[in-house]
Amino acid sequence: MENSDRLLQITARLVLTTLIITVMVIGKSFLVPFTWSLLIALSSLKFIEWFEKKTKISLSLIILIYLLIILLVLFLIGYFFYIELHTIFADLPTLLQKISDRLHEISITFGNMGIPIPDHLDKTYVTEWVNEHKEVIFNFVSAFGLNIWNIILIMFYLFFLLYYKDLVPKFFTAHIRDKRHLVIVRKRVQKSLTLTRSYIYGLMILTLVSAVMFYLVLLLFGLKFALFFGVFLGLLNLIPFIGNPIGLAVIFLFSIITMDNMFIPFMIIAALFVMNFIQDNVVRPLIIGDKLEMNAFTVFVAIIIGGMIWGVSGMILFIPLIGILKIFMEGDEKRKNYAIFFSDIPKKPKQKKTKTSEKLDDKTEIPEINK
């Protein structure tokens, strides 16, 4: 009987998980912009409330000003990538000629070793492919897969979420009658707000610092479009484990094509690896720290599943969403044990020996065993 009940529970959970994933896939056009707006709203609540207290301006006007600032920032970022990509595409014939010359040199080198490889590039095919996929490249790079319609939806959702911000706590606490449980739920909601705010703010600062660091390195080695690739690599760092290797591969290939000295591309990659090491071990702990308190495997799985369900946006959004889910699981006695799989390994406190214990250790003698 117990086995059948257990099997029924497992089956119900699998069906529920499948249903949730199906809804997330089918409702992607609604859920992706709504989730973006929800995370931005959670990270903006404290600022909006502070601004509302300090000024006599109405809440709706404050939110409108805030949305205009966000739109302006997005417009400047999109315009920057638009101009940079247009410049790169305008230089495409020169780049294709350099690729052909480089392939010819490589084919001669490998041909002498008895390894035949193509010694030319079909420039017409590459040009046609780039022209056909130009809009996709623009959308991916400038807005990480968010088109203009999604940005408009995010602004509308964000306005209503901020305007009706007081309804969210009431929704979570309206059905709770036990005061002790009410305190626990409020703490979990507050912790989720703090986690989201600190994580997103820290991520923004880290992206800016990373872009400046990468730009200075690329500028030092004289890489063309150093500013574009610096900002692009900084934005790709929003996707842990996956974004940075993709950016390094693109920069390495571009440097091989555009630079005459083959030694410099390897120097660029080595310098970027050093910058990444400094960023991961010095800059990131100082700015973000361990806000989510999740292990690396959980973050990696969240990126993969998020990418499968929601694409590029899912790779970024699923990380804080899993962090919020972990907080609520930790506060639930029935599901508290499941949160262990999401958590990082706790660090063991270092035990310091006192002077008294050291003296005792020195004086302690091992007793002889009487044979």
Buried (B, 14 or more C-beta within 10 A) or exposed (E): EEEEEEEEEEEEEEEEEEEEEEEBEEEBEEBBBBBBBBBBBBBBBEEBBEBBEEEEEEBEEBBBEBBEEBBEEBEEBBEBBEEBBEEBBEBBEEBBEBBBEBBBEBBEEEEEEEEEEEBEBEBEEBBEEBEEEEEEBBBBBBBBBBBEEBBEBBBEBBBEBBBEBEEBBEEBBEEBEEEEEEEBBBEBBEBBBBBBBBBBBBBEBBBEBBBEBBBEBBEEBEBBBBBBBBBBBBBBBBBBEBBBEEBBEBBBEBBBBBBEEEEBBEBBBEBBEEBBEEBEEEBBEEBBEEBBBBBEEBBBBBBBBBBEBBBBBBBBBBBBBBBBBBBBBBBEEEEEEEBEEBBBEEEEEEEEEEEEEEEEEEEEEEEEEEE
